[in-house]
Structure formats: structure tokens, C-alpha cells
Amino acid sequence: MTDLSLVRSDFPILDRSVNGHPLVYLDSAATTQKPVQVIDAIDEYYRRHNANVHRGAYTLAAEATAMYEGARERVASFINAGSPREVVFTRGTTTSLNHVAYGWGLNHLQAGDRVLLTMMEHHSNIVPWQLISRYTGIELVYLPLSDDYLVDLSKLEDLLDERVKVISFSGMSNVTGAVGPTDLVEAARSVGALSIIDGAQLVPHMPTDVRALGADFLAFSSHKMLGPTGIGVLWGRPERLEEMEPTEGGGEMIRDVQLHESRWAPVPQRFEAGTPPIAEAVGFGAAIDYLSKLGMDEVRAHDRAITGYALERMSTIPDLTVYGPEDLDQRGGAVSFQLADVHAHDIATILDQYGIAVRAGHHCAKPLMRSLDLAATARASFYVYTSRSDVDRLVDGLLEARTVFGLA
Ligand SMILES: Cc1ncc(COP(=O)(O)O)c(C=O)c1O
């Protein structure tokens, strides 16, 4: 097994205790912990370089601008983009998807058009489309899942026709861990539709090459890949970004402003109105350096190994059901589960007493939960610092929970 958990000493928070026990952090699908390299980069930026970007003629402003744009270059090469100009900094995946829905969708979609989604979408890839359907009259249609929790592509034939103008799908589920159907990119192309990938879970966990993926847009968040909160990315094909209208107006995004009209700055500044998250970009750049040094193939191999170990150990716990694909090639490291009919929040509360952090709830994917006939699950999710002993502690905690709830 590739043991990336050796990097644990880079993550100061993992040294702390919670409720008298060493912390076991198993909520990385919600947000990841930060290595000291990222924390130090942000600290150093504020101590030595802080200034606003793009408009100062003095040294600090030039340094801040170089650091901000340097982060954009790092992101571009991390996802093999053609140019840093294809990388728009946003607040995160949610904002990125809203940019496309409002900036592209409002201007290109009309009544009778369809947006094709899947049943495993996060709310951030559902609600923006519902919001613009109020203005445009578009219809949302959903590809169902098969029994193995993967998107059922055999149903595509029934749904794919010239009314479909957008196909937007998750590259990896934050609930079941299932990988998304990248074949949908080709399907979109076959009917001249736009393809969008919600990469919030995909990009942190798999090597990502936007040229190989072939989609029109990819959205992801820094905080799910060791970077700070408050910054994320909308990558877009240059011609698609040109077709998109800005959704926010203000400073930084204009070329000229007259009293009654304005002309926009070039892409990507056109979509970055106002003072951007500069320190966050610097921290994000450090996170990308950190992941690149580990190597994304290694990150994927570690995820795979730790998930395999977790699934194997959890399968020995009586009354425990795991919801997600069994095939490790078809999944990442988010493991949703239920213990008999014990409420997921009660499981999470018991585990917390042992210092183990798991999430409980609908995971911002209510349509998916309903399709699985569930109100809530508990979820353990892993990243580069997760060790086998973390999984062992989870299993011990769940066995304890069985006793507490009278199942043992
Ligand atoms: C699959 C997926 N999409 C979108 C999001 C939204 O990301 P953010 O809250 O960083 O905007 C998440 C966050 O959990 C996610 O897991």
C-alpha cells in the first residue's frame, strides 16, 4: 500500500485531542485539513507581501499580483489547461457552477430546452439550474442510478435528444464515492450540448487533465484539496468563456466604464469582479505545490488502498450497510453507511465521544438520498493523511456504538 499517511506530521491539527482521544478526522469530503506549508504560505503573504493586486505601481502590489497570478499558473498546469487565462478564480465550486448557469445559461437557453443532470448531484449542481429555469422555462431531466450506485448510462438513449442543451454532472459523488460518467462529455458533443463537470470531489482525488476530459467547463474548490476556504476554480474552454456574460459587475472586471455602459476586461478578469481572495490564492498555490510533490497518482493510489481497507473492515461489522460501489476503480474515498436503524446523527455523536469526526445527514444531495430511500447516512471520507489506524479506530467506535444502541 502506498502509505501517504506518513505525511500526517505536516498537518498540525491532527496532533490535537478531542474528548480525551487523539483526533481521527474522517470528514475530508466536506473539507480537508491544511498542511503547515499552506498555513505558512498564507502567514508569510500577510506578514511580508500584503497589498491589493493588479493596480498598484509599488513593489508590494507587484509582489502580491505576481503571487496571485502565480497561483493561477499553478492551477492551470495542475489540470493541464492550455493557458492560465482559462482559469477563473471563484469562491468555490458552488460559485463556479452559478457562473455557468447564470452567465452562460441565462443567455443561451430558452423554454423547451433541457438541462440533463444525474441523480447523484450535489445541490450546487441542481439549484442554480432550477433558479435559471424560472427565467428561461428550461426543463431539468435526470439520469437515474443503477443498482451499483453508478449513473445508469443505458437510460441515456431515452433522454438524449436535440432538446438537451447542457449536460452537467458530478465527477465523483460526495455521498457514495461513485465516479461520474465521463462518457457524458461525448454524449453532450453528439447533440451539440455544453458539458460541465462538477469536479469538487474529482479534482482532489484523481489526476485531472482537462484536455483529456474534453468537457467545456470544470468546477472545483481549494478547500477540498488542502487549500484554504473562500477560493475555487471555474476552468472553461476559451471559446466558452468568451460566450459567457459576467454575473457580477464592479472593479477589476472592466476595460472601460462610461455613464451608461461598460466594456469588459479580457477573460478571466472579466469574471473576477472586486478585490479577489489574494491570500487564499497564495495558500491554494501552496496546496497545489504540495499535492504535485506527492504526485496525484500516489494520492489516487492511497485513496484506493485506504478505501479498500475501510470497506473490507466495515464489511465485518454486523448490521452495517455501506451505500456505494464495491469496485475500487469506480469509486473514491467517501464511504456512506448506516448502522441498523440508528439515526446517522446518533452514530456521529457517539463517534465524536471517541474523537472520531464523521459527517451525518443528507450531504447536500437530497434527491440522491431520496432515490436510495434514505433520510440520512453517516459518512467517513478520507484523504492523503488518513491512516489504517484511523480506519481501525472508526471500526472500534462503530462496534462500541452497536453496544450503546443495544445491537451487540
Ligand atoms: C460533489 C460536490 N459538488 C459541489 C460541492 C460544493 O462545494 P463548495 O461548497 O466548496 O462550493 C461539494 C461540497 O461538498 C461537493 O462534494
PDBQT file of the ligand as one rigid body, heavy atoms in Angstrom, charges set to zero:
ROOT
HETATM    1  C1  LIG A 501     -19.714  16.927  -5.344  1.00  0.00    +0.000 C 
HETATM    2  C2  LIG A 501     -19.744  18.307  -4.753  1.00  0.00    +0.000 A 
HETATM    3  N1  LIG A 501     -20.122  19.340  -5.510  1.00  0.00    +0.000 NA
HETATM    4  C3  LIG A 501     -20.143  20.598  -5.048  1.00  0.00    +0.000 A 
HETATM    5  C4  LIG A 501     -19.789  20.883  -3.756  1.00  0.00    +0.000 A 
HETATM    6  C5  LIG A 501     -19.833  22.316  -3.289  1.00  0.00    +0.000 C 
HETATM    7  O1  LIG A 501     -18.547  22.765  -2.995  1.00  0.00    +0.000 OA
HETATM    8  P1  LIG A 501     -18.331  24.165  -2.258  1.00  0.00    +0.000 P 
HETATM    9  O2  LIG A 501     -19.162  24.102  -1.003  1.00  0.00    +0.000 OA
HETATM   10  O3  LIG A 501     -16.860  24.190  -1.986  1.00  0.00    +0.000 OA
HETATM   11  O4  LIG A 501     -18.773  25.240  -3.178  1.00  0.00    +0.000 OA
HETATM   12  C6  LIG A 501     -19.407  19.843  -2.912  1.00  0.00    +0.000 A 
HETATM   13  C7  LIG A 501     -19.090  20.099  -1.494  1.00  0.00    +0.000 C 
HETATM   14  O5  LIG A 501     -19.305  19.254  -0.654  1.00  0.00    +0.000 OA
HETATM   15  C8  LIG A 501     -19.356  18.529  -3.435  1.00  0.00    +0.000 A 
HETATM   16  O6  LIG A 501     -18.961  17.496  -2.669  1.00  0.00    +0.000 OA
ENDROOT
TORSDOF 0
